[in-house]
Amino acid sequence: MSELHGRRRYQVVHKTAYTYDLPVTTSYGRGCLRPRASTQQTLLEHLLTVEPAPRIVDETRDLFGNHTHYFEIHTDHERFEVVKDSTVEVEWPEVDLSALDEYTVADAARTLRADSTLDPVETALYTLPSRHVELSGPVRAFAEQAIPDRRPLGEAIEALYREIYSGFTYTKGATTVNSTLSEVLVTRAGVCQDFAHLAVACFRAMGLPARYVSGYIETTPPAGEQKLAGSDATHAWVSVLTPGAGWVDLDPTNNHLADSRYIVTAWGRDFRDVSPLRGVIFTEATKSTLSVAVDVVPLD
Amino acid sequence: MQDAHDEYARLSATAEGRALQTALDALGPNGLLTRRRDVRRMVLDDGVTYGTSDGAQVPWQVDPIPILIGADEWAHLEQGLAQRARLLDALLTDLLTERRTLRERLLPAELVVGHPGFLVPAARVLLPGSRQLPMVSSDLARTADGSWAVISDRTQSPSGAGYAMATRRIVSRALDHIYRGLPLRRLRPFFDVMRLGLLQSAPLTDDVPQVVLLTAGPTSETAYDQALLSTLLGHPLAQSDDLLMRDGKLWLRTTGRLHQVDIVQRRVDADWCDALDLRGDSRLGVPGLVAAAARGTVSVVNPFTAGVLENPGLFPYLPGIARALLGEDLRLPSPQTWWCGDPASLDHVLTHLDQLVVKPIARGVTTAPYVGAELDAAGLAALRDQISAEPWRWSGQEAVDPSTAPVVTPTGLTQRGLVLRTFGVAYEGAYHFLPGGMARVGGAEDSLVVTNRAGALAKDVWVVEAETLAPPMVLSAAPTRLRRHQTVLPRLTPRGAGSLYWKGRYSERAQTTARLLNVVENLVEDNLTRVETPGHTAMVAMLVALSEVTTVHPGFGASDPGAAERRTDPLPVLRGLLVDPDLRGSLAYNARRMTSAAQEVREVLSLDTFGILNRLSTLLAEARTQGDDVHIQDVASHAMEACLALAGLGGESLIRDSIWAFLEAGRRMERAQLTVRLLRNTLAAERSPIAEALVTEAVLRVGDSLITYRRRMAAGIGSGIPAGEAVHLLLLDESNPRSVVWSLQRLLDALAETPDAEIEQAVRAIITRLEAIDTDDSFLANRVGLFDVMADLEADLRRVSDLIEATHFELQPASRSYTMSDIVGSRR
């Protein structure tokens, strides 16, 4: 088990391509693709390629500290492609959840609220509801049942990823980007993004700051099979602020805490803050086709 | 002072107030009612509108009795307002930079971060210059002791200064004898300061900064306010389609070239300004605007995040913030307010709900404040649940009982609650205020909520000039400095140019339709019952021409089903063509299209234009109510006069720039097309000599060339073939302003303002072809040939018009947003 917390290196290639049925004359884009540095991660190499070549590419940091790219294309085109090619070194230490049990969920929320060393803006951003993280009645009810106030914090974190893992079916296409958490709670099905939003909502409902993390995860093919090129996927999980252990990352889709197989791109309040690629296109085209290919290649 | 809480009673406190009181008393109820009517007429003549109802613009509502604020009172209030402006500016600056107020817990972070005005993608976009809040605005009410209190702040994109100006223009005319007798502060200098103040937010540039006023368009609720502001400041209005982002810079699309924009004074709420980084579903902004502002190539005023200050929940914290950031005590009071995100305050609000006004921290489109006293038990319980679920979204405020002011109604004066909106702008480190502002009184009695949506009336606010004349407002040197620089005026946007072109076309179409109706009804009057006479033949010929020229079918045309019956009873059709605004091609329809085209570009047109348009639409609307009794020739003549007056304004009052040019091009193109169509459908067909003579005369009357024609015939000029001579006069005569050749030559002159070789060549080719027509030959030999030539000519003209549109008025392609949302992850 401990090898999952050792140092690893990965190359991540993430290719996104759109084809349109009529030419696009102008395209403005915002990419949130460059992996950010963190205590668990160092960016060794990074290359972002956009086709057709943009007139301008501008890299900035957003309020959450993520790297984002603004670009403009003024060439007529029917195909648009963004390729990210990054090499990262990852080392996630093991988190001792039992040490967090000295706080109950309510204690932890109270302690964090009173902590004057925390950035109040950050804390508020990650505690209030956001676009995809509603704190409606059903969401609160689910949170109170999964991680009640009096529950020890370490146990609560584990209980939450277990509860979502065992109680919800992983089904592609069960939700769209516009599905609400209340709907997910009814259908009990979704993908990593929904599970991450739900976990974020539960922590926030109990007063704990929590953020949505976007990134990648190394996958292994079923025994005896070759891994297919482009068969990996973008991934999303959740990070919760704790007194003592700082931010703790957990993956409700896979039923455990994050480890050295996890590569972080960016984090924010929810998906909307860190969508890998979005934009506005000027065109008479009405149809576009998206293709995405992700490869997470271990280098050692 | 008898009653501190009544604006009329308060007048007795100052000499100027007593003078106003005396003058108003002298007017008496009838005099005031007359002034009320005058004011209403002037609102319509000036085209002052607020919002729309069923697609039509709704007239601005003004009460004739002004509010008067004494010199001392205003000086005192102005100091309070200036301090509040400095405070809000300092707070916004802090929130965009160090966030000391949040770190030091002077202000709870949830109150700021949880407000929809806190736009994360723009949370660090700073304006160059010393101020982050160039424009401020607040709503105030007078409390029971007579002092002013701030009820809310408007910082998103303050609206109403233009309405204040419009209201002043109207009330000062309606009460001119009173207005002139009092020493009052003028409003105009404020707009000069605003213009200069805006420039101080400009990015570094070698040129004079170019400012645009970003608008959602003529359907915006405050479109009039925006247009007047644009006129007063001399900055073009720009809609989304008029702007584009290229190389990280913002450009105004104008006919012929792009013009870089340095400053955007936005009248679009921040969240809608950029579909890339803000609301993806917005089509009112410019994708990339946030990125450009962040990079500093363009300044957006007020900054995107300024809306975060429109928050009643801030009120309890402002005194402390004023001490911390300014080292001053807050001067202007507010009604006591509790932010429910604070547990003790929540408790207070929930237990005193029935005595408070409950407001969300951000005003929504539909969420009006809840007045606790007006709610029943169930309403209170529901509100309590709503607050408890998300306390940080709510605030409770002591109910304000505003001062009352008299309003003129048909049944006498009534008293209504008054709210004053003030306007300030930063210039050279200080804030300057519009003297007074815009006052509004509730439209209904006993309403604590005064908004324009709730049917409020505006009142002019008169501020007495101080005795020591040292107004800090205008710097006499400043306007001169600016004038010297204004050499590179941006040209029209494609949208604006297109609207002017179509205004020109519709005004010409309206005029010709009026002329046709006049002539045709005259023929009908004389000949309807005289079947099988040449007069009747001519009448039918002109009825047919009417349908063909106006293209309203089915009508009297040869291929129109039911035409025969209509020809025996043509008046209902003629009346429809006169007054039915929903009938495409009617006079009323053309007038309406002309008006809406004018409203698209109201900022570049004179007030007189709207006066004439208003009288024309009133004329046609009244005619419509007369039903079968309407006197067609009378109405058509009056409509024609209105159209001629508009043409006169264009010809006599417009500078020969691109505004004039596109208006002119539209008129000339339309006249050429209509004249060709008229001739093709009348004189290109052969008839008996007598009928032809009558038709010729009718055509010449429609073409306003009958007198010239008669004089020429009498003098023996021309061929001697009557119809041929008429065609020559209307088609080819270079000295006749009604001829097609003349129209095309003027079209060329107008287009020269924005030269384009292809268009010019196409127009010249048509002129050459026209000049090759030998009318004598056509009329002696073969009219069919003439008919064909005219048909070709009409098609050619239409092609040239299409070319003009494609070249000069082309809009950007449709845009849409996408988000790569394929984040599925994987489960092992």
Interface residues (C-beta under 8 A of the other chain):
Chain A: T16 Y18 T25 T26 Y28 G29 R30 R55 I56 D58 T60 D62 L63 Y70 E72 H74 S116 D119 P120 V121 T123 A124 L125 T127 L128 P129 L135 G137 Y170 K172 T176 V177 V191 C192 Q193 S214 I217 T219 T220 D232 A233 T234 H235 A236 W237 T253 N254 R269 F271 D273 S275 P276 L277 R278 G279 V280 I281 F282 T283 E284 S288 L290 V292
Chain B: R99 L102 R103 R105 P108 A109 E110 V112 V113 G114 V120 P121 A123 R124 L244 M245 R246 D247 G248 A275 L276 D277 G280 P287 G288 A291 A294 R295 A389 E390 W392 Q812 P813 A814 S815 R816 S817 Y818 T819 M820 S821 D822 I823 V824 G825 S826 R827 R828
